[in-house]
Structure formats: C-alpha cells, structure tokens
Amino acid sequence: MYRDKHNCPPLLLDDALTQDSRVYAEELAQKEQLEHSSGDYGENLCMTSGDPLKCVRMWYDEIKDYNFDEGKFSLETGHFTQLIWMSSKWLGIGKAKSKSGAMYVVGRYSPAGNVEGQFIENVPKLKK
C-alpha cells in the first residue's frame, strides 16, 4: 500500500527470506535488543508493544524527514527508503515476542536498497 503511493510495484513474499526473518526475530526477542544482521539483503528492524503493522507505519512515517531532491541516505530515513526502494522485489517478514512481551519485527528485502548513488531513481516522490 505504501509503495503504491510512489508508483513502486508491490513486493513479493519470499519464503526463504520470511523464514530467515522469523528466525532472526526470535534471536532478537531472546536477546531483547535490536541489532542488524549481516547479509546481502536490506533489513528493517522494529520493537513494539503493539500491533506489528505499527512498525511498517513507523518506517513509512520517516518520509517526513526525507529530502527527495537530494536523494541521499540518512539514519533518520533509512527504513523509509528501504521500504519504498523501487529495485527491491522480494520481501521476508518475521516477528517474535520476547519474555517481557515486546514484539520484535524483522523485514528483509532483496535486492537490498539504500545503495549510495541510486536514491533518486529508487525513491520516487509521491504520485500526484
């Protein structure tokens, strides 16, 4: 739904990425901390006490800080740009609840987004 606002095609669910995302979400929930993994995919992480879909809204809400004319990476907008990244085709999503009740959400994207020098063509403005 968010990608469509930017004329980006929908992501296709990938079974392997989804399984890996679930496993990693379980690891994060056991440790009760967020830390990125290493891999050749893009990755968005979130910890929430509510609905896991809230994470996707939070990632997208970073749009308010993104400068479409500059088209550069920043830590404040990296979740948004990966979510919208035009060249990413596949998605894996996983979640796990920690002992304290926090929900850990892992989104993995392939091919990875947030590639330096490719923001202008991969993070389009809102369609009119």
Order of alpha helices (4+ residues) and beta strands (2+ residues): beta-alpha-beta-alpha-alpha-beta-beta-alpha
